[in-house]
Amino acid sequence: MTAPHPDTPSWPEAAQTPPPPTGIRAVDGNRAALSLLIIQNVVSALLIAVRLPLGTALLGSFAVVVLAAFMFFRPTVRALAADTRWRTPPSWGLALAAFVLAFLASRAFVLAYVTFFPSAADAVPQFLSSGPDVWALLLAAGILIPFAEEVAFRGLLMRGHERAAGFTVAALTSTFAFSLAHGVPASIAGILPLAYVLARLVQHSGSLWNSVIVHALNNTLAVGLGAFLLGKELGDPAQAAELLSNPALKLPLALGALLFGAVVMVVLHLWLTPKPDPQVRSAPGPWLSLAYVVIVLFGAVAVALTFPQVGLWVSDLRSALF
């Protein structure tokens, strides 16, 4: 009888060894991210429609999203919870440095877009509230919603795409879907660079928590600035549009902002190189699912409807049909 090799575990020990996590499939990640995005938008819209304050409505939508995630997408959420991305602690210095650069690039691209299209300043969403609801808005829009969106896009969706198609495809697809989901061209101009930095930051650090920190800082600053401007009565986008429509400033300001933003993004791209990861391309296969197409189409339609010409065409079509 041959003696067992000394490095071979005994039967009870081998039986107790848990199997390695299977990871997130691209199709499952797409489906979960799409569903949670729709739930968040629909629930918050319904709560606002019944005249709940913005902060309270967002808190309610976050609670429903968490409940839906554990009720309908438990296997996918469990796969993310077992992933090293979730269990790796954040690097605060890295996250803060990435936030500062990403914030500068994001605002530079917004400035360039609004300079070329001054009327777009009116369509930029404002995180505005007053009274006690400001604190609910800070909690919801500044912390909880960024957390949920990072789990959905940089967690579920991007991780599935990494396993199917690699780092680059996953960073670009998650960035594109996340940006289009915000629906307003001026917002997309600022969210595109921020979303790409969030994706590269997660891939560089191996921690989903770093993107949560950056996203939360960005939103908290937006909410706090909105509350400050509202209190000072300086939050009128038309004032900014009037200033940016100055012909003498338009071209130099737009080109300068674009150049500055592009240089910052190149620096961030070269700095935040992805670290080796055994899950990348571990499950080669299709990543372009119907759910992902729906995410992109949802955002594209929302963007198109913000243009006045499209709005007039839709109104004419509605009048002709009804």
N, C-alpha and C positions, 0 to 999 in steps of 0.2 A: 504493500500500500504506500503510495507516495505521500510524503508529509506536505502539509500546506506551506506555501511560501510565507515567510515571516511578515511580509508587508500586506498579505491578503487579510481583510477583516473577517472576523468570525461571522457565522450566519446571523445571530441575533443583532450584532452591531450593524451589519450591512442592511438588515431589514428595517432598522430604525433610522437609517440615513434618509432624509427627505429627498425626493427627486428635485432636480434643479427647476426653477420657474420657467415656464414655457414662453413667457413674454407676451407682448401685446401684438396681435395681428393688425395689419394695416386696415383691413375692412372693419374690424371691431372698433378700432380707435376712431376711424372716420365716423362711424355710426353713432358712437357715444358723444363725440364732440358736437356733431350736428344736432342731435336730439337735445343735449343740454343747452346749446346756444338758443334753439327755438324756444325751449321751456323758459329760459331766463327772460327773453324778449317778450314773449306772450304774457307771462305772469306779471312782469313789471308794467306792461302797457295796460293790462286789465286793472291792476291796482291803482294806477294813476288815473284811469278812466272813472273810477269810483271816488275820485277826489282825495286819495291818500297823498300826503306829502311825498316828495321824491325820495328822500332818505328812507322813510318807512316802506315805501313800495319796493325799493331795492333790497331792503332787509328781507321782506317777504319773498321776493323772487329767489334770493340766495337760499333760504330755508327749503323752498320747493325743489330747487336744483339739487341740493344735497340729498333730499329724500328720494328724488327720482334716480340719482346716481346709484344709490345702494339698493333700490328696489328693482331697477331694470338692467343695470350694467354692473352687477356685483362681480362677476368673473374678471371683467376688464379692469375694474377698480382694484381688485385684489392683486392682479398682475402688476399694476403700477405700484401698489404698496410694497410688493416684494422686490421691486426693482432697485438697483443701486442708486439710481437718480433720486429716488425718494428718501433713501436712507443715508445719503451722504450729506453731512452738515454743511451749512453755507460758509462762504468766505466773505466776511463783511467788508474788508478792504477792497477786494476784487469787485464786489457788487456795487459799492459806492463809487469807485472809479469808473466802472462801466456806466453807471447811472448818469454821472455828470456829463460824460462824453455823448451818450445817447440822447440825453435831454437837449444838449446844445445842437446836435445834428437834427433832431426832430423839429425843434423850433425854427432852425434855419430853413428847412424845406417848407414848413408852413408859411414862413414869412415870404419866401420866394413865390409860392403859389398864390397867396393872397395879394401880393404885389402885382402879379400878372393879371389876376382876376379879383379886383377889389370887392365886387359884390359877393364873393364867396365868404367874406368875413361874417355876413349875416347868417350863414348856414352852419357855422361852427357850433356844435353843441356846448351849452354852458352848464356846468355843475353848480346850479344856484339853488339856494334854499335860505330860510331865515328862521330865527327863533330856535327852539329846542331841536328841530329837525336837522339843523346843521350838524349836530353830533351824530345823529343816525346816518346822515349822508357821509360824514367822514368815515364812520365804521364800515358802512356798506360799500360805497364807491372807492374808498381809499384802501381798504384792507380785504374785505370778504370777496367782493366781485373779482379783484385781481387774482386772488387765490384760486377761485373757481375757474377763471379763464386760463390760468397757467396750467392747472390740472388738465383741462380739456385740450388746449392747443399744444403747449410744449410738453405735456405729459402724454396723454392718450393718443392724440393725432400724430405728433412728431415722432414719438417712440415707435409707433407702428410703421411709419414711413422709413425710419432708419433701419429697422430690421428687414424691410422689403427692398429698399433702394439705396441706402447709404446716407451719409451725413449731408451732402450738398442738396440732394433732392428734398430731404426732410426739412432742412432749414428754409429752403425756398417755398415749398408747398405750404408749410405751416404759416410762414410770413404772409403769403398771398391770401390764404383763406382768412386768417385773423384780421388782416387789414381791410379786406373787402367787407367783412361782416360788420364793420362800423359804419358803412353806408354813405358817408358824406365826403366828397372829393377833398375838401380842405383838411378834414380829419385824417383821411387816408394818406395824404402827403406827409403828415407827421408820424402816423402810426407805422408806415412801412419801414423806415429806418429803425424805429424803436423795436418793432417785432423781430427784425432780422438780428439785432443785437441780443435780444432775449434768447433767440434760438441758438446763436453762436456761444452765448455765455453758458447756457446749459451744457452744450457739447464740449466746451472748453474746460469747465469746472467739474462736470460729472454730477452736478447737484441741481435739482429742480428748485431748491429753495432760493438760490441766487436770483433766478428770474422772478420769483414771487416778491423778493425784496425790491428789485428795480421797478417792477410794475406797480407795487404798492406805493413806493416813493413818488413815482410819476403822477399817479392818480391823486394821492393825498395833496401834493403840491397844487394840482389843478383845482381840487375842491377848495383848499384853503385860499388860493388866489381868487377864485370866484367869489367866495364869501367876503373877502376883503374888498374887492372891487364893487360888489353889491352894496356894502356898507358905505363906501366912499362915493357911490353913484358914478363910478367910472367904468362900468362894465358895458357900455354901449358899443357894439361892434361897428356901428356906422361912423363913429369918430375915427376909429382906426382906418376904415375904408377911405374916408375923406383924405386922411393924411397920406395914405399909400397911393392915392390916385394922382399925386403930383407928378406931372410929366418929367420934370427935371430929376426926380428921385427914382422913378420907376425902374428903368433899365439897370442903372448901376447897383441899386439896392437888390434887385432880383438876382442879377448875375453874381454879385458878391455873396449873397446868402447861399446860392446854389454851390458856388465854389467852396465856401467854407464847410457846408454840410458834406459835400463829396469828399473833401480831404479828411474830415473827422471819420467818415465811414470807412475810408480806405485804411486808416490807422486802426480802427476797431476790427476790421476784417483780418488784417495781418496779425493783430495781437491775439484775438480770441480764436486760435486754431484748435480744432477738435482734438481731444485726447483719445488714444486708442480705447476701443470698447469692444468686448467680445460679442455683443449682441448685434452690432452693425452688420448688415447683410447676412444675418444668421438664418433668415427665413425669406430667401429671394422669391419674388413673385410680384403680382400686380399690386399697385397701391392706389391707382386711379379708380376708385369705386363710385357707385351712384351717389353715395352719401357725400363724398367730397365734391362731386359735380353740383349737387344741390346747394352746398355751402357757398360755392363760388357764384352760382346763378342767383342765389338769394342776395348776395352782396352786390352783384352787378346790376340787378334790377333796382335795388335800393339807391344805388349811385345814379343810375339813369334818371330816376324819378326826381332827383334834386335839380336837374337842369330845367330851366323854364320852358325851353322848346319842347322837351319831352312831356312836361306837364300839360302844355297846351294841346299837344297831339292826343294825349290820353283823354283830356276833357272833350275834345271834338269827337273822338271815337265813342266815348260813353254817350254823348248826346245823339250821335247817329244811331246807336244801337237801342237806346232806351227813350 
